[in-house]
């Protein structure tokens, strides 16, 4: 038994030569407590805050999504562990501040899942998926009202003062937030009922963007920030395209992600083709690279993870 006080962080021995056994969530919690120990912990971990760790949390979530997209189950296991570490890290800092601890995080999500599934854990009946979705929305609205009451009791401003769109988190990726904002506005009828109307709006925004480009053409450079007015018009175009994706049932983030991978794959074809003849990218002119790009477009894309089909010719 240790003579340490009851509120001291858990202690154990970790060496590079042997794993910690048994492996459990308690093991991870103990590792984080040790890393954050102000006397014997890691200086980098000790100096972190919620704000400094937040970008890593977002990055790890993206890496989980990337492993899923690649169909790499081994990487998915590792990336889920990295994401779990982020949860444990935040919970540990909150515990040190006396706000909440990891068990409170687990209790909160367990309570939420049970509360939002009365057809599973209670006496309610769910006729179909639509009924489940309606019940979920109603329960979420009740939770938000309760959260506003609790926030008011703690002296925090009321989220309701921010209006209908106030609860759409500003922390998510901008394109994803654009879709959420548009979907929320659509709940009160502020929406088009035909994607072709959104296309017309995109054409209108493109005309405005082109006019702004013409107005500042002599000042444009990829090496310096664009004028604010031009950035605003460009943002309007992206916002409209996100709205079109919503109407078409397309996740804009996922669509751009697929196009990114397509670009990488085709550019890699240019590199490998040139390398096969002992040349570098710098040795080829734009005309030759364009020809290799067109050649790459004719190469069938690899099948999606888990798909044994041969694929087809790519567009774009």
C-alpha positions in Angstrom: 0.0 0.0 0.0 1.1 3.5 -0.7 1.4 6.2 1.9 0.2 8.8 -0.7 -3.0 10.8 0.2 -6.3 9.5 -1.1 -6.6 12.3 -3.7 -3.1 11.6 -5.2 -2.9 10.5 -8.8 -2.7 6.7 -9.2 0.8 5.4 -9.5 2.4 2.4 -11.3 5.5 1.5 -13.1 5.7 1.8 -16.9 8.8 0.7 -18.7 9.6 0.6 -22.4 10.4 -3.1 -22.2 7.1 -4.4 -21.0 3.5 -3.4 -21.4 1.2 -2.3 -18.6 -1.1 -5.2 -17.5 -3.9 -5.5 -17.2 -4.9 -3.1 -20.0 -8.1 -1.2 -19.2 -9.6 2.2 -19.2 -8.3 2.5 -15.6 -4.8 1.9 -16.9 -5.2 4.8 -19.4 -6.6 7.1 -16.7 -3.6 6.3 -14.5 -1.1 6.9 -17.3 -2.7 10.4 -17.9 -2.7 11.2 -14.2 1.0 10.3 -14.1 1.8 12.4 -17.2 0.0 15.4 -15.7 1.7 15.1 -12.3 3.3 18.5 -11.7 6.3 17.0 -10.0 7.1 13.7 -11.8 5.1 14.1 -15.0 5.9 15.1 -18.5 6.6 18.9 -18.7 4.7 19.1 -22.1 1.6 17.4 -20.8 1.6 19.4 -17.6 1.6 22.7 -19.4 -1.3 21.9 -21.7 -4.8 23.5 -21.4 -8.2 22.8 -22.9 -7.5 25.4 -25.6 -4.0 24.1 -26.5 -5.2 20.5 -26.8 -8.4 21.2 -28.7 -6.7 21.3 -32.2 -5.2 17.8 -31.5 -8.7 16.6 -30.6 -10.0 17.7 -33.9 -7.0 16.3 -35.8 -7.5 12.9 -34.1 -11.1 12.8 -35.1 -10.1 13.5 -38.7 -7.5 10.7 -38.6 -10.2 8.3 -37.4 -12.4 9.3 -40.4 -9.4 8.9 -42.7 -8.7 5.3 -41.4 -12.3 4.4 -42.0 -12.2 5.9 -45.5 -9.1 3.9 -46.3 -10.6 0.7 -44.9 -7.6 0.2 -42.7 -8.9 -1.6 -39.6 -5.5 -1.7 -37.8 -5.0 2.0 -38.3 -8.6 2.5 -37.1 -7.8 0.7 -33.9 -4.8 2.9 -33.2 -6.6 6.2 -34.2 -9.6 5.4 -32.0 -7.1 5.0 -29.2 -5.6 8.4 -29.9 -9.0 9.9 -29.9 -9.9 8.2 -26.6 -6.7 9.7 -25.2 -8.0 13.1 -26.1 -11.1 12.5 -24.1 -9.1 11.2 -21.1 -6.8 14.3 -21.4 -9.6 16.8 -21.2 -11.3 14.9 -18.4 -8.1 14.8 -16.4 -7.7 18.6 -16.7 -11.3 19.1 -15.7 -10.8 16.8 -12.7 -7.7 18.8 -11.6 -9.8 22.0 -11.8 -12.5 20.4 -9.7 -15.1 20.6 -12.5 -15.8 16.9 -13.4 -13.9 13.6 -13.9 -13.9 10.9 -16.5 -16.7 8.9 -14.7 -18.9 11.9 -15.0 -18.3 12.0 -18.8 -19.2 8.3 -19.0 -22.3 8.8 -16.8 -23.5 11.8 -18.9 -23.3 9.9 -22.2 -24.9 6.8 -20.7 -27.8 8.8 -19.3 -28.2 10.6 -22.6 -28.3 7.4 -24.7 -30.8 5.8 -22.3 -32.9 9.0 -22.3 -32.9 9.3 -26.1 -33.9 5.6 -26.6 -37.1 5.2 -24.6 -38.3 2.6 -27.1 -35.2 0.4 -26.1 -34.8 1.2 -22.5 -38.3 2.2 -21.5 -41.9 1.5 -22.3 -42.2 3.7 -25.4 -42.9 2.1 -28.8 -41.2 3.0 -32.1 -43.2 2.2 -35.2 -40.4 2.9 -37.6 -37.2 4.9 -38.1 -39.2 8.1 -38.8 -40.9 7.8 -35.4 -37.5 7.2 -33.7 -36.1 10.4 -35.4 -39.1 12.4 -34.3 -38.8 11.2 -30.7 -35.1 11.9 -30.8 -35.6 15.5 -31.9 -38.3 16.1 -29.2 -36.0 14.7 -26.5 -33.1 16.8 -27.7 -35.3 19.9 -27.5 -36.2 19.1 -24.0 -32.5 18.6 -23.1 -31.6 21.9 -24.6 -34.3 23.7 -22.5 -33.0 21.9 -19.4 -29.4 22.9 -20.3 -30.5 26.6 -20.7 -32.1 26.5 -17.2 -28.9 25.0 -15.7 -26.7 27.5 -17.5 -28.9 30.4 -16.3 -28.6 29.0 -12.7 -24.8 29.2 -13.1 -24.9 32.7 -14.4 -24.1 31.9 -18.0 -25.9 33.7 -20.9 -29.0 32.0 -22.3 -28.3 30.2 -25.6 -31.9 31.2 -26.7 -30.7 34.8 -27.0 -28.6 33.7 -30.0 -31.6 32.9 -32.1 -32.5 29.8 -34.1 -29.0 29.4 -35.4 -27.2 30.1 -32.1 -26.9 26.4 -31.1 -25.1 25.4 -34.3 -21.5 25.0 -33.1 -18.9 27.4 -34.6 -16.2 24.9 -33.8 -17.0 22.4 -36.6 -15.4 22.6 -40.1 -16.9 25.6 -41.9 -18.4 23.6 -44.8 -20.0 21.2 -42.3 -21.3 24.2 -40.3 -22.7 25.8 -43.5 -24.8 22.7 -44.1 -26.0 22.7 -40.5 -26.9 26.4 -40.6 -28.9 25.9 -43.8 -30.7 22.8 -42.5 -31.6 24.6 -39.3 -33.0 27.6 -41.3 -34.9 25.1 -43.5 -36.9 24.0 -40.4 -38.8 27.2 -40.5 -39.3 27.2 -44.3 -36.2 29.4 -45.3 -35.1 27.1 -48.1 -35.5 26.3 -51.8 -37.6 23.3 -52.8 -35.7 22.4 -55.9 -31.9 22.0 -56.3 -32.0 23.7 -59.6 -33.0 26.9 -57.8 -29.8 26.5 -55.8 -27.9 26.1 -59.1 -29.3 29.4 -60.2 -28.1 31.0 -57.0 -24.6 29.6 -57.6 -24.6 31.1 -61.1 -25.6 34.4 -59.6 -22.8 34.2 -57.0 -20.3 33.3 -59.7 -21.2 36.4 -61.7 -20.6 38.5 -58.6 -17.3 36.7 -57.9 -16.1 37.3 -61.4 -17.0 41.0 -61.2 -15.0 41.3 -58.0 -12.0 39.5 -59.6 -12.1 42.0 -62.5 -12.1 44.9 -60.1 -8.9 43.8 -58.3 -7.2 41.7 -61.0 -4.0 43.8 -60.8 -3.7 43.2 -57.1 -4.2 39.4 -57.1 -1.4 37.0 -56.2 -1.4 33.5 -54.7 1.4 34.7 -52.4 -0.6 37.4 -50.5 -4.1 37.5 -49.0 -7.0 38.5 -51.2 -8.9 41.7 -50.6 -11.8 41.2 -48.1 -14.5 41.9 -50.6 -13.1 39.2 -52.9 -12.9 36.7 -50.0 -16.5 37.5 -49.1 -17.7 36.7 -52.6 -15.7 33.5 -52.7 -17.2 32.5 -49.4 -20.7 33.1 -50.8 -19.9 30.7 -53.7 -18.7 28.0 -51.3 -21.7 28.5 -49.1 -24.0 28.1 -52.1 -22.2 25.0 -53.2 -22.6 23.5 -49.7 -26.3 24.2 -49.9 -26.5 22.4 -53.3 -24.7 19.4 -51.7 -27.3 19.4 -48.9 -30.2 19.4 -51.5 -28.5 16.6 -53.4 -27.8 14.5 -50.3 -24.0 15.0 -50.7 -21.7 15.7 -47.8 -19.5 18.5 -49.1 -16.6 17.6 -46.8 -16.7 14.0 -48.0 -17.0 15.1 -51.7 -14.0 17.4 -51.4 -12.1 14.6 -49.6 -12.7 12.2 -52.5 -11.6 14.8 -55.0 -8.5 15.5 -53.0 -7.6 11.8 -53.2 -8.3 11.7 -56.9 -6.0 14.7 -57.4 -3.2 13.0 -55.3 -3.6 9.8 -57.3 -3.4 11.5 -60.7 -0.5 13.7 -59.7 1.3 10.7 -58.4 0.8 9.2 -61.9 2.7 12.1 -63.4 5.5 11.7 -60.9 5.9 8.0 -61.4 5.7 8.2 -65.1 8.4 10.8 -65.2 10.6 9.0 -62.7 10.4 5.8 -64.9 12.3 7.7 -67.5 14.8 9.2 -65.0 13.2 12.6 -64.9 11.8 14.9 -62.2 8.7 17.1 -62.1 10.9 20.1 -62.6 12.2 18.6 -65.9 8.7 18.6 -67.5 6.8 21.5 -68.9 3.1 22.2 -68.2 2.1 20.8 -71.6 3.7 17.4 -70.9 2.2 17.3 -67.4 -1.2 18.1 -68.8 -0.8 15.2 -71.2 0.1 12.8 -68.4 -2.8 14.2 -66.4 -5.2 13.2 -69.2 -3.5 9.8 -69.3 -4.1 9.4 -65.6 -7.8 10.3 -66.0 -8.2 7.2 -68.2 -6.8 4.9 -65.4 -9.7 3.2 -63.5 -9.8 4.3 -59.9 -9.2 1.7 -57.2 -12.3 0.1 -55.8 -13.6 1.6 -52.4 -12.5 -0.3 -49.3 -14.3 -3.6 -49.1 -15.5 -3.4 -52.7 -14.2 -6.1 -55.1 -15.5 -4.4 -58.2 -13.0 -3.2 -60.9 -14.2 0.4 -60.8 -14.8 2.6 -63.8 -13.3 5.6 -65.6 -13.1 8.7 -63.4 -14.6 12.0 -64.2 -13.3 15.5 -63.5 
